Amino acid sequence: MNPPASVHVPVMLDEVIAQLRPSPGTVFIDGTLGGGGHTRALAERVAPTGRVIAFDRDPVAIARARTELATLPVRIVHGSYVEMREALDGLGIAAVDGVLLDLGLSSDQLADAERGFSFTAAGPLDLRFDPTEGQPASEIVNRWGEKQLADAIYQFGEERFSRRIAREIVARRRERLFESAQELAELVRRCVPRRPHGERIDPATRTFQALRIVANDELGALERTLKILPDCLKPGGRAAIISFHSLEDRPVKQAFREDERWRVLTKKPLRASDAEVERNPRARSAKLRVAERI
Ligand SMILES: C[S@@+](CC[C@H](N)C(=O)[O-])C[C@H]1O[C@@H](n2cnc3c(N)ncnc32)[C@H](O)[C@@H]1O
């Protein structure tokens, strides 16, 4: 069965294209294919002689792109962007003109109740980009020790009430193990006091972010990729990275600054315009950093 059409709206598309400057014959890597919006825009501009090599860990995103992008010069790779150097070697490509990473999860993943990303859905507590690899979030929540859980929720969710949440998780699982995303979200909401003036985001967001980061080793993948990224780009080639929270933005900023193979093009990160945020609220927290390979 074909996956449903993508509902994901690519973030800061105009800015990404202006910074990466794709033209006919050039070659790009899109490390985070997702719904294919950025890949499509790049592929249309490098056609007919250039190409885009697009990675995703998510088999659903891969299957969708295989049909939706079939007429464009896109090489689709099911795997992590961490493997981009090996993939280029396999394709006989020494270096590319640009790399895009648009971090985090897509609206398509959020909309799929079976994946556990949306904590209002009764789907299984999974949270993996690739459900055939690693451990689902339910394993973490049902097996990890209280301190390990509290530390992860604090470190990767920046959640002030992490200890209380971890304590309640351990108490509750003695009675019954967690199965659905909704069960965990309800427990977290009970642990986090309501802010007097209301909160814009669901109080479960931070805990789910932490579990997602752990289940996918997101920060490890980013750190390892930042080290090999300069080895994948031609001199003058550009890397554009969109992050959605400070845990992602910090290592990008640091790597661009500290690795002498980079010339930083964005002293301050670029942000989405008010008009884009109005159309697509997801763009509100996006930060785009760009650097050029010396
Ligand atoms: C924000 S979405 C990308 C959206 C995409 N730019 C678009 O225009 O539709 C992030 C995507 O990256 C994927 N992803 C996350 N970590 C990854 C990794 N290490 N390697 C490859 N894909 C990854 C996720 O599965 C998700 O589909």
PDBQT file of the ligand as one rigid body, heavy atoms in Angstrom, charges set to zero:
ROOT
HETATM    1  C1  LIG A 301      12.036  17.912   9.549  1.00  0.00    +0.000 C 
HETATM    2  S1  LIG A 301      11.943  16.446   8.623  1.00  0.00    +0.000 S 
HETATM    3  C2  LIG A 301      12.555  16.898   7.042  1.00  0.00    +0.000 C 
HETATM    4  C3  LIG A 301      11.527  17.533   6.160  1.00  0.00    +0.000 C 
HETATM    5  C4  LIG A 301      12.000  17.790   4.756  1.00  0.00    +0.000 C 
HETATM    6  N1  LIG A 301      13.082  18.755   4.700  1.00  0.00    +0.000 N 
HETATM    7  C5  LIG A 301      10.858  18.242   3.859  1.00  0.00    +0.000 C 
HETATM    8  O1  LIG A 301      10.981  19.277   3.182  1.00  0.00    +0.000 OA
HETATM    9  O2  LIG A 301       9.839  17.567   3.823  1.00  0.00    +0.000 OA
HETATM   10  C6  LIG A 301      13.248  15.495   9.240  1.00  0.00    +0.000 C 
HETATM   11  C7  LIG A 301      13.383  14.115   8.606  1.00  0.00    +0.000 C 
HETATM   12  O3  LIG A 301      14.702  13.644   8.905  1.00  0.00    +0.000 OA
HETATM   13  C8  LIG A 301      14.652  12.286   9.184  1.00  0.00    +0.000 C 
HETATM   14  N2  LIG A 301      15.842  11.995   9.992  1.00  0.00    +0.000 N 
HETATM   15  C9  LIG A 301      16.076  12.295  11.285  1.00  0.00    +0.000 A 
HETATM   16  N3  LIG A 301      17.300  11.901  11.644  1.00  0.00    +0.000 NA
HETATM   17  C10 LIG A 301      17.862  11.334  10.542  1.00  0.00    +0.000 A 
HETATM   18  C11 LIG A 301      19.141  10.745  10.271  1.00  0.00    +0.000 A 
HETATM   19  N4  LIG A 301      20.077  10.636  11.211  1.00  0.00    +0.000 N 
HETATM   20  N5  LIG A 301      19.378  10.330   9.018  1.00  0.00    +0.000 NA
HETATM   21  C12 LIG A 301      18.435  10.432   8.047  1.00  0.00    +0.000 A 
HETATM   22  N6  LIG A 301      17.216  10.955   8.257  1.00  0.00    +0.000 NA
HETATM   23  C13 LIG A 301      16.937  11.405   9.487  1.00  0.00    +0.000 A 
HETATM   24  C14 LIG A 301      13.336  12.050   9.862  1.00  0.00    +0.000 C 
HETATM   25  O4  LIG A 301      12.921  10.717   9.693  1.00  0.00    +0.000 OA
HETATM   26  C15 LIG A 301      12.419  13.059   9.127  1.00  0.00    +0.000 C 
HETATM   27  O5  LIG A 301      11.767  12.438   8.058  1.00  0.00    +0.000 OA
ENDROOT
TORSDOF 0
